[in-house]
């Protein structure tokens, strides 16, 4: 069987659907649900996210709601680590700690359970895409406030023009992305 793609990047880019003008005019939405529905692309993406930390002692993988839950669960499984959901305010049933962050128009809040992380736990943060980096930056601050040692933040897609990677790197977080797309 011959590969129709020369690189993993080519395969992943081909498996990600672009939806113009969603959720609003001028935005090109990068939809990874098509990647998730292709077993080979999904497996290659998860393997590529895991590879730098295979054999490392990672206690937790934190996934940002909602697509980060899918990817984070798969990454946690591959690393034999626990999975910790980073959720929007009011979605977790137990006592929580929270972090507010700025949106384009207003603020939002994310939470984790108060006992989700032990001080010094090595944690990898996972989501599908990094754009402006606001949610990921808030997740890093939240996890650090709970005592986590953030080893890295991993994303399938980077939108470099929006400079989210730089926000995380300014917090001394190594960032791993698999593909880049131009624009918003």
ABEGO torsion letter per residue (X at the ends): XBBABABAAAAAAAABBBBBGOABBGBBBBBAAAAAABAAAAAAAAAAAAAAABGBBBABBBBBOAAAAAAAAAAAAAAGBBBBBBBBBGABABBBBBBBBBBABEBBBBBBBAAABBBGBBBBBBBABBBAGAAAAAAAAAAAAAGBBBABBBBABBBAAAGAAAAAAAAGBBBBBABBBBEX
